[in-house]
Amino acid sequence: MAVPETPARSRELWAQLGKFETALRTACKTPSPIKSYSPAKRALFLTKDSNNKTFTGWDVDERLHEVESQFKVMKEAMSLSLTDRKTLEDAVDLAKTRDERVRSSKEIQDLRSKLGSEQQDLNLALLGKDREIQALKSELEALRSDLDREQTIKGSLEQKITEMSTTSMTLEDRNRALRAQIDFLESDSKQQSDSFADMEARLQEAVKAAEDARQKLIKEETERRVLFNKYQELKGNIRVMCRVRPVLDASEGDEAKILFPDVKTSTQIDVTGPEEKSSLGHANRKLMPFEFDRVFSPEVHNEEIFGEISQLVQSALDGYNVCIFCYGQTGSGKTYTMSSADGMIPRATHMIYETVTKLKEKSWTYTMEGSFVEVYNEDLNDLLTPAKEAEGKKKLEIRHDDARKQTTVLNCKSVSLDSADTVEMMLRQAQNNRSVAATKANERSSRSHSVFILKLVGENAATQERCEGTLNLVDLAGSERLKHSGAEGDRMKETQNINKSLACLGDVIEALGRGSGHVPYRNSKLTHLLQYSLGGNSKTLMFVMVSPLEAHLKETLTSLRFATKVHNTHIGTAKSTKKLKERLSES
């Protein structure tokens, strides 16, 4: 460390000290002008009685004053010296602190360098370990791949061993059979010839028996269709069944008095009519009996009901036009009976698929196409086309083929039905697009007639027969009185059109029952669409749906009277559209 330089004040101080020393020495060497006296006689201390003359006069020539001035200067110089000394000490301390800092900084720098070097070594070691880990991972993946490959090879080898074992057993069996055949061939030639002749004869008999059985099966199927149709004719080509829905909740109101007296055949329903006053003023209620082909009480489920109509579904497969429709007041359960998850439409399609599968054994193959339309305010709408897409399309038109007794709806979407799931999806889509609105009579009332049209075309490869049948499943809109429903505006117009089309349906059935030369099919879009399913060449079933509530009693009696009118109607004998392929091609 360098020694700090001496400040200028210090030099001045040393100079003044030198002057002061010189002055002191000069004063001591200068003799006093007073005579000296004997030291023995001189007093030690100066008193008031002392003779001042015996003492040296220091103040002579103002030397004492000069000494004091010099002492004062020396004192100031000493003060300056002390200040400079402190300054020097501070400088020394600062220098020492600076040296310590420099030394500490150097030590820190050395430590940092050492630490950086060690960290670099550690990083290098870490990189080395990472490379080792990656190498080990790669080796592990390679080992796993080898293991998987070996396991695959092992499985393949085991499978081959199994196959070879099976093949070996098969070869052993063939070997034994060949040995037996060789032994047989090596036996007597006459015995061999007789055996072959016997086997040939038995084979021919088996082929003939199979052909006879096939022809018998085809004949029995034809006879079954004839007998089945005759059985249906005996029941009547137009049949009426009645169903009473259960009470859904006690809040719906009081129940009407409805009885089912015919327990064995279930063909009668007795309804106690509204209160009437006689001429004498007595109030009474009449019991009104109604009889139909079948009456279903509220406890009966859709499964049992379908068991009654399944024979008509079979008729559609046999080449007949079949129409099944639900009639009744709004809220009586028509849509539930026809279009619910286990309603008549899903059950009919499932039955058709099952029957078609079985008929393949009898050389019958079928193609099925379905469409779904509604009659809303005397207009036809395609329920398989959303309203937004239908806006730009042409209107639906009804076309009849008198030769084939078939009806076609132009510009209507038709879906090929190759599975039951397709039918269920079509039903959901149609239900979403159907016109539904609320009235006082029913919170969710169908405001249109929906018609599910299923066309069935069957061909028999053995007999060259071809048949075309149509199954129409109709969910009619709810019939209701304007006074009871409280309909206004658009709802009133809908109600008027619904009641008009239902009245036209009644007129058509009445005209068919009378055998009238003119049947007013064209008075309504509904009857015009169902022309070939209501006439003499078809089979018709009407469900009259009845509400069990006292509040709906008048509508219930109206529905039952209309159903009785239909039940008493005879519309002739149904005819099948079955033809031979050759005859069909000639026409």
Secondary structure as GFF3:
##gff-version 3
##sequence-region A 1 587
A	DSSP	alpha_helix	8	29	.	.	.	ID=ss1
A	DSSP	three_ten_helix	52	54	.	.	.	ID=ss2
A	DSSP	three_ten_helix	60	62	.	.	.	ID=ss3
A	DSSP	alpha_helix	63	186	.	.	.	ID=ss4
A	DSSP	alpha_helix	189	235	.	.	.	ID=ss5
A	DSSP	beta_strand	238	244	.	.	.	ID=ss6
A	DSSP	three_ten_helix	250	252	.	.	.	ID=ss7
A	DSSP	beta_strand	258	259	.	.	.	ID=ss8
A	DSSP	beta_strand	268	272	.	.	.	ID=ss9
A	DSSP	beta_strand	276	277	.	.	.	ID=ss10
A	DSSP	beta_strand	283	284	.	.	.	ID=ss11
A	DSSP	beta_strand	287	291	.	.	.	ID=ss12
A	DSSP	beta_strand	294	296	.	.	.	ID=ss13
A	DSSP	alpha_helix	302	317	.	.	.	ID=ss14
A	DSSP	beta_strand	321	328	.	.	.	ID=ss15
A	DSSP	alpha_helix	334	339	.	.	.	ID=ss16
A	DSSP	alpha_helix	344	359	.	.	.	ID=ss17
A	DSSP	three_ten_helix	360	362	.	.	.	ID=ss18
A	DSSP	beta_strand	364	376	.	.	.	ID=ss19
A	DSSP	beta_strand	379	382	.	.	.	ID=ss20
A	DSSP	alpha_helix	387	390	.	.	.	ID=ss21
A	DSSP	beta_strand	397	401	.	.	.	ID=ss22
A	DSSP	beta_strand	406	410	.	.	.	ID=ss23
A	DSSP	beta_strand	415	416	.	.	.	ID=ss24
A	DSSP	alpha_helix	420	433	.	.	.	ID=ss25
A	DSSP	beta_strand	436	437	.	.	.	ID=ss26
A	DSSP	beta_strand	445	446	.	.	.	ID=ss27
A	DSSP	beta_strand	449	460	.	.	.	ID=ss28
A	DSSP	beta_strand	465	475	.	.	.	ID=ss29
A	DSSP	alpha_helix	482	485	.	.	.	ID=ss30
A	DSSP	alpha_helix	490	514	.	.	.	ID=ss31
A	DSSP	three_ten_helix	521	523	.	.	.	ID=ss32
A	DSSP	alpha_helix	525	529	.	.	.	ID=ss33
A	DSSP	alpha_helix	531	534	.	.	.	ID=ss34
A	DSSP	beta_strand	538	546	.	.	.	ID=ss35
A	DSSP	three_ten_helix	550	552	.	.	.	ID=ss36
A	DSSP	alpha_helix	553	567	.	.	.	ID=ss37
A	DSSP	beta_strand	579	580	.	.	.	ID=ss38
A	DSSP	alpha_helix	581	586	.	.	.	ID=ss39
###
